[in-house]
Amino acid sequence: MRATSAEEQEEAPAAKKAKHEEPIRVRARDGEEVTLSRDAARLMGTLKDLMDLATSEDGIYPMPTIMASTLQMVCKLNDPDYTWPSSDEHSLFQLIQLIEDALYLDAPIALKHLQSAIASRLNGKRAPVLGALIGAVGDFGSAEEHASHAAPVDGQRADELRKRYRRMRVEELRCKLRKLGLTTDGTKPVLIGRLIEMADAAASDAEPAFVPEDVDEAPQQPASSTLPPEPLQQPSFSADAMEAALDLVDVATLAELKGVTRSWRALAQRVLCSRLCRRDGQPVPTRLDEITDLDVEQLIEAGRPGDAAVAGRMLPGLARLHGYGHVVDAAAVRAADLQCEMGDWRRPSLLHGAAKDALNSCITGEGEPPLRLTIAAVACAGSGIICGIQVQQLREDSVTELNLSYWGLHVPAALLVAYLIPATSVLKNCYLLNNKIGNEGAKAIAEALKVNAVLTSVDLRVNSIGDEGAKAIAEALKVNAVLTILSLGNNIWEMQGKQRCNAVKGRSGFKLHL
């Protein structure tokens, strides 16, 4: 056998390098050829497999499902050094189409770029703005029809809102619409109708975020199917692409998407349920009784801590709450004795001493569990009455009046009340006179008032509430159209806090006591 010459040994690495640097050609669906570097092609799983396993035709690899322009764009996006431009002219549906192709090409870097672009457009938007961005026309119908799909707007509630709005002046209606970011032109009946439609869409947002897609209303789409078309002949994409498009959209925005159209509601439900309730290695639950785990951290961070309390009532198989690196044993919380020690008016605040130790024994994880997680655990699974708060009855929606005046309650108790308020549809009066909830407690109550459509009277007098708490309450009053009496006297805010609250004092049918 002839020995390999020194020249041939030197040529072998050079030939291998030339082969490595040699570009590949791909024939796209439209017949055009796209030239890619081998390194770029190998970053996409489908092209890598094609190069490794398939035989090229005259040095050209066929790619009959992708247009040439799309292939070039996905390849560009899949470059690790690519930076998404600050101004992007792609429409939302063009981005989703690119996601469809990125999934087919198995281009993970491009996929993350596209998901980030979609999230930046949608996050933080309310349902009406999202509908305009998507170009979707609402198809929920009347408030009565929508009531069968999402609480709490029912026929009676719609009638109550209509009567309330009829008593308001046109300028008051326009001011309310302006704050909601809606059009303010038209006659009084038109303005009232617009507000009713807003309440109708908001009902989907009021639905707990963990609720799976309603299989009775519209059977869940299999992974390979396409979603039903929207009224304006919007493009159809695979369910995988649609769900991937929402991968980085936050929980609060996904909840708002449920108020856009029926198909977007179904999509948002699937994404939310997968994100909040799916266990590793397990399929996404499709029924409430299949849900055993709930990520309450994402609910809390999305401003929906009340969903934890609702979950305690709606999910019979709920076994664990997850959040902040901890896991809560729901059954252990139900059995724990969380009663406060009885004494004089200076009795300890919620979750001190033996009660705190009992609750912490139900939670596993490193370090001290955060207060928001422990309060969510109590709201979800606490039994009986805790520090005067009828936790179990409130969660089961059987309390019409909550009187916690003169209990000396602090921030944790205010958080617990705030987490429980969204779970009730019958609580009309809440009295917290002469406690110590401060600014943080007032902020929590204010957030609950933003989503509550039932409470008519709240008393927060003598609670050490300062300007920050007053500001939060004033913001809540801008969107709460149900509260008729709010008492805030003898708190510690300065003139600025009083002015903020006075700004909403003239609302029709509303009494503010300072």
C-alpha positions in Angstrom: 0.0 0.0 0.0 1.3 3.4 -1.0 2.2 5.6 2.0 0.3 8.9 2.2 2.6 11.7 1.1 3.2 14.8 3.3 1.4 16.9 0.6 -1.7 14.7 0.8 -1.7 14.9 4.6 -1.6 18.7 4.4 -4.4 18.8 1.8 -6.8 16.7 3.9 -7.6 19.3 6.6 -7.8 22.0 3.9 -10.3 19.9 2.0 -12.3 19.3 5.1 -12.3 23.1 5.9 -13.3 23.9 2.3 -16.2 21.4 2.6 -17.2 22.9 5.9 -17.2 26.5 4.5 -19.0 25.5 1.3 -22.5 26.9 1.4 -25.5 24.8 0.8 -28.4 25.5 -1.6 -32.1 25.0 -0.6 -34.9 25.0 -3.1 -38.0 26.6 -1.5 -41.7 26.1 -2.2 -41.8 28.9 -4.8 -38.9 27.2 -6.7 -36.4 29.9 -5.7 -33.0 28.8 -4.4 -31.6 30.1 -1.1 -27.9 29.8 -0.3 -27.0 29.3 3.3 -23.8 28.7 5.2 -23.5 25.2 6.6 -23.1 26.7 10.1 -26.3 28.7 9.8 -28.2 25.6 8.4 -27.0 23.4 11.2 -28.5 25.8 13.8 -31.9 24.7 12.4 -32.8 21.2 13.3 -34.8 20.4 10.2 -32.0 21.5 7.8 -29.4 19.8 9.9 -31.3 16.5 9.6 -31.8 17.1 5.9 -28.0 17.6 5.4 -27.2 14.5 7.5 -29.8 12.1 6.3 -31.1 13.2 2.9 -29.4 13.2 -0.5 -29.3 16.5 -2.3 -30.6 16.8 -5.9 -27.7 18.2 -7.9 -26.3 19.7 -4.7 -29.7 21.3 -3.9 -31.8 20.3 -0.9 -35.6 20.5 -1.4 -37.7 22.4 1.1 -41.2 22.3 -0.5 -43.1 23.7 2.5 -41.3 27.0 3.0 -41.2 30.1 0.8 -37.7 31.5 0.0 -38.3 34.9 1.6 -39.5 33.2 4.8 -36.5 30.8 4.9 -34.1 33.7 4.5 -35.9 35.6 7.3 -35.9 32.7 9.8 -32.3 32.0 9.0 -31.5 35.7 9.7 -33.5 35.6 13.0 -31.7 32.4 14.0 -28.3 34.0 14.0 -27.1 34.1 17.6 -25.7 37.6 17.0 -28.9 39.0 15.5 -30.6 41.9 17.3 -34.3 42.7 16.8 -34.8 46.2 15.4 -36.4 48.8 17.7 -38.9 49.6 14.9 -40.5 46.5 13.3 -43.0 46.7 10.5 -44.2 43.1 10.6 -47.9 42.7 11.4 -48.9 40.4 14.3 -50.1 37.7 11.8 -46.8 38.0 9.8 -45.0 37.3 13.1 -47.2 34.3 13.8 -46.6 33.0 10.3 -42.8 33.3 10.9 -43.4 31.3 14.2 -45.2 28.6 12.2 -42.1 28.4 9.9 -39.6 28.6 12.8 -41.3 25.7 14.4 -41.2 23.7 11.2 -37.5 24.5 10.7 -36.8 23.8 14.4 -35.1 27.2 14.7 -35.1 28.0 18.5 -33.2 31.3 18.4 -35.6 32.7 15.8 -38.5 31.4 17.8 -37.5 33.3 20.9 -36.9 36.5 18.9 -40.4 36.3 17.4 -42.1 35.4 20.8 -40.4 38.4 22.4 -41.6 40.7 19.6 -45.2 39.5 20.0 -45.0 39.8 23.8 -43.7 43.4 23.6 -46.7 44.3 21.5 -49.4 42.6 23.6 -48.2 42.8 27.2 -49.9 45.3 29.4 -52.8 45.9 27.0 -56.5 45.7 27.9 -59.1 43.7 25.9 -60.4 46.5 23.7 -56.8 47.5 22.6 -55.9 43.9 22.1 -58.9 43.4 19.9 -57.8 46.4 17.8 -54.2 45.1 17.5 -55.5 41.7 16.4 -58.1 43.1 14.1 -60.8 40.9 15.7 -64.5 41.7 16.0 -66.0 40.6 19.3 -68.4 37.7 18.9 -69.7 37.2 22.4 -73.1 38.6 21.7 -75.2 40.1 24.4 -74.3 40.2 28.1 -77.0 37.6 28.7 -75.4 35.2 26.2 -71.9 35.9 27.4 -73.0 35.1 31.0 -73.2 31.4 30.0 -69.5 31.5 29.2 -67.9 33.7 31.9 -68.9 35.1 35.3 -69.8 37.6 36.7 -71.8 39.5 34.1 -75.3 38.1 33.9 -78.6 39.5 32.7 -79.5 41.0 36.1 -76.0 42.5 36.5 -76.2 44.0 33.0 -79.6 45.5 33.8 -78.2 47.0 37.0 -75.3 48.6 35.1 -77.7 49.9 32.5 -79.9 51.6 35.1 -76.9 53.0 36.9 -75.4 54.4 33.6 -78.8 56.0 32.7 -78.7 58.0 35.9 -75.3 59.5 34.9 -74.8 62.6 32.8 -73.4 62.3 29.3 -70.1 64.0 30.3 -69.8 61.5 33.2 -70.2 58.6 30.8 -67.7 60.1 28.4 -65.2 60.6 31.2 -65.6 56.9 32.2 -65.1 55.8 28.6 -62.0 58.0 28.3 -60.4 56.5 31.3 -61.0 53.0 29.8 -59.4 54.1 26.6 -62.6 53.8 24.6 -64.2 56.1 22.0 -66.3 58.9 23.6 -68.4 60.0 20.6 -72.1 59.3 20.1 -75.4 59.8 21.9 -76.1 58.7 25.5 -77.6 55.3 24.5 -74.5 54.6 22.4 -72.2 55.5 25.2 -74.2 53.2 27.6 -74.1 50.4 25.1 -70.3 50.8 24.8 -69.9 50.6 28.6 -72.1 47.4 28.7 -69.9 45.9 26.0 -66.8 46.7 28.0 -68.3 45.0 31.1 -69.3 42.0 28.8 -65.7 41.6 27.6 -64.4 42.1 31.1 -66.3 39.1 32.3 -63.8 36.8 30.6 -61.1 38.6 32.6 -63.0 37.9 35.8 -63.0 34.2 35.1 -60.2 32.5 37.1 -57.0 32.2 35.0 -56.7 28.5 35.6 -60.0 27.5 34.1 -59.4 25.1 31.1 -61.0 25.6 27.7 -64.7 25.0 27.9 -65.0 21.6 26.0 -68.8 21.9 26.1 -68.8 25.2 24.3 -66.1 24.4 21.7 -64.2 21.1 21.8 -60.4 21.5 22.3 -58.5 21.6 19.0 -56.0 18.8 18.5 -52.4 19.9 18.2 -52.3 19.5 14.4 -55.5 21.3 13.7 -56.2 24.9 12.8 -58.1 27.4 14.9 -61.5 28.5 13.6 -61.4 31.7 11.5 -62.2 35.0 13.1 -65.1 37.2 11.7 -62.7 39.3 9.5 -61.3 36.3 7.7 -58.1 36.3 9.8 -55.4 33.9 8.8 -55.5 30.4 10.2 -52.5 28.9 11.9 -51.8 25.6 13.6 -52.7 25.4 17.3 -49.0 24.8 18.0 -48.0 28.1 16.3 -50.7 30.1 18.1 -49.8 28.7 21.5 -46.1 29.3 20.8 -46.9 32.9 19.8 -48.2 33.5 23.3 -45.4 31.8 25.1 -43.9 35.0 26.5 -47.2 36.9 26.9 -47.8 37.5 30.6 -50.6 36.0 32.6 -52.5 39.3 33.1 -52.5 40.0 29.3 -53.6 36.4 28.6 -56.5 36.9 30.9 -57.4 40.1 28.9 -57.2 38.1 25.6 -60.1 36.0 26.9 -62.3 39.1 26.4 -61.5 39.5 22.7 -63.4 36.8 20.8 -64.4 33.2 21.5 -61.5 31.6 19.6 -58.9 33.9 21.3 -60.6 33.1 24.6 -60.2 29.3 24.0 -56.6 29.8 23.0 -55.8 31.9 26.1 -57.5 29.3 28.3 -55.3 26.6 26.9 -52.1 28.6 27.3 -53.0 29.7 30.8 -54.0 26.3 32.0 -50.8 24.8 30.6 -48.7 27.5 32.3 -50.5 27.5 35.6 -51.6 23.9 36.1 -49.4 21.5 34.1 -47.1 19.1 35.9 -43.9 18.0 34.4 -44.4 14.9 32.2 -48.2 15.2 32.4 -50.7 16.4 29.8 -52.5 19.7 30.2 -55.6 19.3 32.3 -58.9 19.7 30.3 -61.3 19.5 33.3 -61.4 21.3 36.6 -61.3 18.0 38.5 -58.0 17.0 36.7 -56.1 20.0 38.2 -53.9 19.0 41.1 -51.2 21.7 41.0 -51.5 25.5 40.7 -48.7 28.1 40.3 -49.9 30.8 42.6 -46.7 32.9 42.1 -47.7 33.7 38.5 -51.2 34.6 39.7 -49.9 36.9 42.4 -47.4 38.6 40.1 -50.2 39.1 37.5 -52.3 40.9 40.1 -54.8 38.0 40.4 -54.1 36.6 44.0 -57.9 36.2 44.4 -57.8 33.3 41.9 -56.0 31.2 44.7 -59.1 31.5 46.9 -61.4 30.7 44.0 -59.2 27.6 43.2 -59.9 26.3 46.8 -63.6 26.3 45.9 -63.5 25.2 42.3 -60.8 22.6 42.2 -61.7 19.4 44.2 -58.4 17.6 43.4 -56.1 20.5 44.2 -53.2 19.1 46.1 -50.3 21.6 45.8 -49.6 25.3 45.4 -46.3 26.3 43.9 -44.5 29.6 44.1 -41.3 31.4 45.0 -39.3 28.1 45.2 -41.8 26.6 47.7 -44.5 24.0 47.6 -47.7 24.2 49.7 -49.5 21.0 50.8 -53.1 22.1 50.4 -54.5 19.1 52.5 -52.1 20.0 55.3 -53.3 23.6 55.3 -56.9 22.5 55.5 -56.1 20.4 58.6 -53.9 23.0 60.3 -55.0 25.0 63.3 -54.5 28.7 62.2 -56.6 30.3 64.9 -55.2 33.5 66.4 -54.7 33.6 70.2 -57.6 35.3 71.8 -56.9 38.3 74.2 -57.6 42.0 74.4 -57.8 44.4 71.5 -54.0 44.1 71.1 -54.3 40.5 70.1 -51.5 39.4 67.6 -51.9 39.9 63.9 -52.6 37.1 61.5 -50.0 34.3 61.3 -47.9 34.8 64.4 -46.7 32.3 67.0 -48.2 28.8 66.9 -50.4 29.6 63.9 -47.5 30.7 61.8 -45.5 27.6 62.8 -48.5 25.4 61.9 -48.7 27.0 58.4 -45.0 26.8 57.8 -45.1 23.1 58.5 -47.3 22.7 55.5 -44.8 24.4 53.2 -41.5 22.9 51.8 -38.7 24.9 50.3 -35.6 26.8 51.2 -35.8 29.7 53.6 -38.8 31.6 54.9 -41.8 31.4 52.5 -42.9 34.9 51.4 -45.9 36.5 53.0 -47.9 36.6 49.8 -47.5 32.9 49.3 -48.6 32.1 52.9 -51.6 34.4 52.6 -52.6 32.7 49.3 -52.3 29.3 51.0 -54.7 30.4 53.7 -57.1 32.0 51.2 -57.1 28.8 49.2 -57.3 26.1 51.9 -57.6 27.7 55.4 -60.5 26.3 57.4 -63.0 28.0 59.7 -62.5 31.5 61.1 -59.0 33.0 61.4 -58.5 36.2 63.3 -62.2 36.9 63.0 -62.1 36.4 59.2 -64.6 33.9 58.0 -62.1 32.4 55.6 -63.9 29.2 54.7 -67.4 30.8 54.4 -66.0 33.7 52.3 -64.3 31.2 49.9 -67.5 29.2 49.7 -69.4 32.5 48.9 -71.8 32.5 51.8 -71.0 35.8 53.6 -72.9 39.0 52.8 -71.4 41.2 55.5 -67.8 41.1 56.9 -67.3 43.1 60.1 -63.7 43.2 61.3 -63.8 46.5 63.1 -61.7 47.0 66.2 -59.8 43.8 65.7 -56.4 45.4 65.7 -55.6 43.7 62.4 -52.4 44.4 60.4 -51.2 44.1 56.8 -51.4 40.2 56.6 -55.1 40.3 57.6 -55.8 43.0 55.0 -54.0 40.9 52.4 -56.2 37.9 53.3 -59.4 39.9 53.0 -58.2 41.3 49.7 -57.4 37.8 48.4 -60.9 36.6 49.4 -63.0 39.5 48.1 -62.7 38.3 44.4 -64.0 34.9 45.4 -67.3 36.1 46.6 -70.4 37.2 44.6 -72.6 38.0 47.6 -70.5 40.1 49.9 -72.1 43.6 50.0 -70.5 45.2 53.1 -67.0 45.1 54.4 -66.1 47.0 57.7 -62.5 47.4 58.7 -62.9 50.4 61.0 -60.1 51.0 63.5 -57.4 48.5 62.5 -53.8 48.9 61.5 -53.7 48.0 57.8 -51.6 51.0 56.7 -50.6 51.8 53.2 -49.8 48.2 52.2 -53.1 46.9 53.4 -55.0 49.8 51.7 -53.2 49.0 48.4 -54.3 45.3 48.6 -57.9 46.3 49.3 -57.7 48.8 46.4 -56.6 46.1 44.0 -59.5 43.9 45.1 -61.9 46.7 44.5 -60.7 47.1 40.9 -62.0 43.6 40.1 -65.0 43.4 42.5 -68.5 43.9 41.1 -70.5 43.2 44.2 -69.3 45.2 47.3 -71.3 48.4 47.8 -70.0 49.6 51.2 -66.5 49.7 52.6 -65.3 51.3 55.8 -61.5 51.9 56.2 -61.6 54.6 58.9 -58.8 54.9 61.4 -56.3 52.6 59.7 -53.1 54.6 59.5 -53.5 55.0 55.7 -51.2 57.6 54.2 -50.9 59.2 50.8 -49.7 56.0 49.0 -52.8 54.1 50.2 -55.1 57.0 49.3 -53.6 57.1 45.8 -54.2 53.4 45.3 -57.8 53.7 46.5 -58.4 56.7 44.2 -57.2 54.7 41.2 -59.5 51.8 42.2 -62.5 54.1 42.3 -61.8 55.1 38.7 -62.7 51.6 37.5 -65.1 50.5 40.2 -68.7 51.4 39.2 -70.4 49.4 42.0 -69.2 50.9 45.3 -71.7 53.4 46.7 -70.3 54.2 50.2 -66.6 54.5 51.1 -65.6 55.7 54.5 -61.9 56.9 54.9 -62.0 59.3 57.8 -59.3 59.7 60.5 -56.4 58.4 58.5 -52.9 60.0 58.3 -52.6 61.2 54.7 -51.6 64.7 53.8 -53.6 67.1 51.7 -52.5 65.3 48.5 -54.1 62.1 49.5 -57.3 63.8 50.4 -57.4 65.6 47.0 -56.9 62.3 45.2 -59.9 60.8 46.9 -62.0 64.0 46.5 -61.4 63.8 42.7 -64.0 61.0 42.5 -66.3 62.3 45.2 -68.8 63.8 42.7 -69.6 60.5 41.0 -73.4 59.9 40.6 -74.8 57.7 43.4 -71.5 57.5 45.3 -70.8 58.8 48.9 -67.3 59.4 50.1 -66.8 60.1 53.8 -63.5 61.7 54.6 
